[in-house]
């Protein structure tokens, strides 16, 4: 029997921060047909609020360390303020949303990132996606909305990368669905020339990706995203779309499709 | 057919604020048999964080007004920090919790409190409890954990009294269950003498309540709680227990039982 389609849509912080862009994106998301899951980043809101609360950002080698106070701010801002306002807005658009962290219904279990040279603090690497529990919500016609927080199954919350959460959810739910993973970000797609927003690569299979990667086409911010995407594809996700937030509603515009 | 039992347990801010008391309470809650729902207050955490963020409490006639900034703090603290940490702790105790505001699965719709003499801002009075949707979660063996936030079904979140949320949930779910409502607070029960913690009234029917109320036995903080409780009982809730947080696990201790 052919699997039913499921869209897992990740939307980034730049959209979250822009009230009008978010409203327009959520309207597009609410009209998306079939089963769907939203994963959102947090944007700079958490940094602003942490700074107002006098919590300093602790950066090591350019990467943020999540100490106990920072985790509290992330839980407040991503898990509360951002997530619940998105849920309320989706309800206003007749989408029966339910906001989740990985702790809720034990949906995403993680373990603390191992300390090698750097201790990232309360950062969790995904260990298990409880896709059967998540599917119970979808079978009840609820639309899950995930923020980028997971837990260790023993009472501890963790900060986890939102792109990773989206790809791990997509992989887990591939056991039950034909999953399409959609990454919405500030560019029109994967670009051949980083400064030319019209240089969108329309289609890219994993072989082409390896060649372009070794040619140095992709910049530092794009590489982990693409690694995430091809990891998802290699683990059973049917295809990945990358583009600006309007791609979920406007099929005529440019975007990148990744496949095996 | 006899209805299945459901416990709706409200725990107050004084427990939420005390790490050990909260851990002990959640252990008791996790062991409570049968279907159950937790409703939590927020404690003074929101006030502390609002003050750190430079948001002044706006009080009119001794009552807090929820302006837009205060609503943001409440959404962060109650909906994010407090709710998600409780969910994670319950997961660690093998209770498959799911954290909710009234916006999630449109579980509790409210409308802005009408402006008479005072405009309370973003304060919502409960309009409808969507007990069928909440029951879908319980049928999937999830344990709902509610914070004191509702929504207008059109994108706006509202601040709502946690005692009221507990009683409205209890009333709504009485359509499907034999509901026992449990209020955990700082006293051992309803007291005959406000300063004597041993003067717990064991049982009180609504007739006795009316008599004692007119005698002036109950102080200002207790009266709205009791009004809430008897309203719940008159609307179909089977009985209400009031006592300190240990009453959910220790049956030998004193508490008050309210009934019709």
Interface residues (C-beta under 8 A of the other chain):
Chain A: X49 X52 X53 X54 X72 X75 X76 X77 X78 X79 X80 X81 X83 X84 X85 X87 X88 X89 X91 X92 X96 X97 X98 X99 X100 X101 X103 X104 X105 X106 X133 X136 X137 X140 X142 X149 X151 X153 X154 X155 X156 X157
Chain B: X49 X52 X53 X54 X72 X75 X76 X77 X78 X79 X80 X81 X83 X84 X85 X87 X88 X89 X91 X92 X96 X97 X98 X99 X100 X101 X103 X104 X105 X106 X133 X136 X137 X140 X142 X149 X151 X153 X154 X155 X156 X157
